[in-house]
Amino acid sequence: MAVELRCPDCRAKLKLKKAPEPGTEVECPECYAVFDAPEAEDVRTDDDTPPPRRRPADDADDDDRPRKKKKPKKEKPAAGAPTPRKRKAKKKETNKPLLIGLIAGGLAFLALNVFMLAWFFLKKPAAYELMNYLPPDCTSVSGSNIGHVRKYIEFYKKFESQVNESSFKRAADVVSAAVGGDKNEFLDYMVMGTNGKGEEAMVLKTRTPFDQSLLSKMPGARKAAADGRDYYTVDAIPGVFNGPLKVFSPTPKLVVLCPAGVSGGTFNKMIAGNAGDLENATAARFGPLGKRIVRGTAWYMLTYDNNSRPKEPDNKDPGAAGGDFEKQFAQATKSPKAGGFKISVGSRNVRFEGCLEFADSDAAKALRDRFRDSPLAKTDDASLDPPRYWKQFVSKMIGNQKVGVELYTNLGATTSGDLFIISSECDTLSLMESSSTLVGKMTGSGAGGGGGGGGGRGPGPPPGMNGPAGQGAGGRPGAAEAGVAIP
């Protein structure tokens, strides 16, 4: 049964073949905003047409009802008179070319609708193309959809200075200067990733195609080849990894940068787009979790192991120095295989979502039930004071009480297969008016920004998703932990 949704951001109508499950994320093909599918009763279907109006009962007596006039009887012709001949109605000829055209047009329209629905539901996220050029077996990945956030001009202006301090913007400025692009409009998307050996890379997507040969104009560029493909070794870019870099361009809109010390085997797979090892490519490794997380405006995800799994604080007083929050989050992440966090910017609201991937759906549902029994799920009772670990979260990561109240009020949790999903949102204007702490975490330009590693600064890890021993994805101090713990 076809359904019709309306995007809450651009108000565009989305016609879908069938109603999505409530809470499932839907991406608007017009403005790329991501929103949750409404409850079934809020979805309009083709069957939602008003019933025909019924005629009221007529209480008047039969005698008062208007009677139909009887048609006069036809007189029989007189005997011997000629019988009049009946005229045969002319049969209209069918316009065959017009009929064929209408049928063909209808079939083409139907095929177009089927194609659009298939494209909407089956298309790969934009970040996947970039992630193919990261090192194989990445254990942590972060990304920022710069082109999307630029659509909200006032929001972008508010925090543009912080974006300019990020490692990916510094790298993009050097590349744009070499290829002759406008540095203010050059960058569209970026991803950064690190594998288990500490090998890392950054992939930039430009808004418009560029001449790939112009990478030779980057400072200190020296041409070389690997696996039959050209690349350049260039001088170090301040704030981007450590030391000289290897740079190559797999398409006219992509640039890949990594430390010159990345091993030959890893680099050969990167420059080939991991074509011969798709099972271990980053997009495949993160599976359903990655497909959901990378649709955000800024996002981060991490696989958990003994080194990267959050640890409970050692201090005896769980409330000291934010330890209560860290303890709660460590307990919630003892068994998940991976975790992720995303922020989706809209014209009215900024949506936050954290995901944990478990080995099976039962474990995800158990954590959801635990959330529903916690104080975090009882925000409708004004007499209840938020738990201490929530206050620590707001103090460390939000830095603004108004935004903290909005997030606390809008908290919710659900599951999707093996995923546990916790989400909230706040007013976009409230976030713009607040301190820049949270946006600093989004861009990695805050104090101790992690995720970039090796001297680079990218979007820092969200709550409890730091690397080994509290390090960021590249082994340097990660961003302060932020997120929601479940008691």
Secondary structure, DSSP 8 states (H G I E B T S, - for coil): --EEEE-TTT--EEEESS---TT-EEE-TTT--EEE---GGG-EETT------------S-GGGS-------------TT---------------HHHHHHHHHHHHHHHHHHHHHHHHHHH---THHHHHTTS-TTEEEEEEE-HHHHTTSHHHHHHHHHHHHTSHHHHHHHHHHHHHT--TTT-EEEEEEEEETTS-EEEEEEESS---GGGGGGSTT-EEEEETTEEEEEE--BTTBSSS-EEEE-SSTTEEEEEETTS-HHHHHHHHTTTTT-GGGSHHHHHHHHHHHHTTSSEEEEEE--TTTS------SSTTGGGHHHHHHHHHHTSS-SEEEEEEEE-SSEEEEEEEEE-SSHHHHHHHHHHHHTSGGG-TT-TTS---HHHHHHIIIII--HHHHHHHHHT-EEEEETTEEEEEEEEEHHHHHHS-SHHHHHHHT-STT--SS-TT---S---TT---GGGB-TTSSB-----S----
